[in-house]
Amino acid sequence: METNPLLDPLARALSQSQALLSLAQAGDWESFETLVQQRQQGLLSINDPEYLESLAEANLEAKAAGVIQEIKGINKQLSVLAEENRDKATTELRQHVIASKAMDAYGR
């Protein structure tokens, strides 16, 4: 199937979103942060009124909307994973603080 080059920015954003999901699932949050910044730059260009007008003129709105829906679905999964990671980090920090207090009390 031939793809229109006008859809390239959306296809790139989808590919980056899929890569972000893989990184989040692997717990590689450092690489995640780098890629999310790159994706954000690309998403800014997609929001350009001239780009959106070009999609409309080429009758690509439906295809673009489908890709955007896929990206939104991945974003929801990313939100869940990020929240789980935050909760895990909070628990680990809390346990570290308790352990530090116990060690301080024992060391007295």
Phi and psi in degrees as a GROMACS rama.xvg file:
@    title "Ramachandran Plot"
@    xaxis  label "Phi"
@    yaxis  label "Psi"
@TYPE xy
-83.3674  136.957  GLU-2
-110.476  146.418  THR-3
-79.2196  133.202  ASN-4
-58.0053  -22.2914  PRO-5
-63.1011  -24.943  LEU-6
-85.7451  -5.73002  LEU-7
-53.9896  -45.7377  ASP-8
-60.739  -37.0611  PRO-9
-71.014  -40.2855  LEU-10
-63.3442  -39.0591  ALA-11
-65.0347  -42.7532  ARG-12
-63.2352  -38.921  ALA-13
-65.436  -45.0078  LEU-14
-61.3119  -43.3131  SER-15
-64.8191  -38.1085  GLN-16
-63.7086  -41.9056  SER-17
-64.0606  -39.5431  GLN-18
-66.111  -39.0598  ALA-19
-61.4544  -40.6349  LEU-20
-62.4079  -43.3344  LEU-21
-62.3011  -42.8845  SER-22
-63.8014  -42.4623  LEU-23
-64.933  -41.7494  ALA-24
-64.2624  -30.9413  GLN-25
-84.9768  -8.26031  ALA-26
76.537  19.4213  GLY-27
-90.6007  74.7704  ASP-28
-73.8869  -23.5808  TRP-29
-68.3908  -49.11  GLU-30
-65.6106  -35.1535  SER-31
-56.8726  -47.7174  PHE-32
-60.8967  -41.4321  GLU-33
-63.1532  -46.9924  THR-34
-69.8026  -35.2465  LEU-35
-65.2641  -34.097  VAL-36
-66.8076  -40.1702  GLN-37
-64.2326  -43.4112  GLN-38
-63.7644  -39.9326  ARG-39
-59.2331  -41.234  GLN-40
-60.9884  -43.1154  GLN-41
-65.1984  -36.8513  GLY-42
-66.5331  -30.013  LEU-43
-62.9399  -39.3193  LEU-44
-69.0712  -30.7755  SER-45
-67.1967  -28.5594  ILE-46
-81.3908  0.119806  ASN-47
-67.7304  128.552  ASP-48
-56.9768  -36.371  PRO-49
-66.2068  -38.6703  GLU-50
-64.1128  -45.8606  TYR-51
-62.2482  -37.9548  LEU-52
-65.6147  -39.4714  GLU-53
-61.938  -40.8093  SER-54
-60.9064  -42.515  LEU-55
-65.2922  -43.7397  ALA-56
-63.4757  -30.7508  GLU-57
-91.0198  7.62235  ALA-58
54.673  43.513  ASN-59
-109.573  11.0397  LEU-60
-59.0923  -42.5495  GLU-61
-65.113  -43.3932  ALA-62
-64.8334  -43.1825  LYS-63
-62.072  -42.2608  ALA-64
-62.4378  -37.7546  ALA-65
-63.3496  -43.4296  GLY-66
-65.7751  -41.4341  VAL-67
-62.2459  -38.9391  ILE-68
-63.5479  -39.2889  GLN-69
-62.4832  -43.4407  GLU-70
-62.5496  -42.5375  ILE-71
-62.3083  -39.0508  LYS-72
-62.8937  -43.1414  GLY-73
-64.9831  -40.0834  ILE-74
-59.585  -37.6654  ASN-75
-63.4512  -42.6732  LYS-76
-63.5467  -39.477  GLN-77
-63.7426  -39.0571  LEU-78
-61.7554  -43.0463  SER-79
-62.6877  -46.8801  VAL-80
-63.8251  -40.1566  LEU-81
-65.1828  -40.1244  ALA-82
-65.336  -42.0535  GLU-83
-62.4118  -40.876  GLU-84
-65.289  -41.4052  ASN-85
-61.9494  -44.9532  ARG-86
-62.4904  -40.749  ASP-87
-64.2731  -44.2216  LYS-88
-64.3642  -38.7388  ALA-89
-62.9099  -44.355  THR-90
-62.6408  -44.5933  THR-91
-62.9129  -40.5946  GLU-92
-64.6616  -43.5492  LEU-93
-60.0025  -44.063  ARG-94
-64.997  -36.8106  GLN-95
-65.1879  -42.5159  HIS-96
-62.9981  -43.6784  VAL-97
-62.8553  -43.6135  ILE-98
-63.8093  -40.1192  ALA-99
-64.0292  -41.6399  SER-100
-63.8294  -41.0268  LYS-101
-64.1131  -41.9336  ALA-102
-65.951  -40.012  MET-103
-63.0511  -44.3076  ASP-104
-65.2094  -39.1988  ALA-105
-69.8626  -33.2753  TYR-106
-74.6318  -11.1554  GLY-107
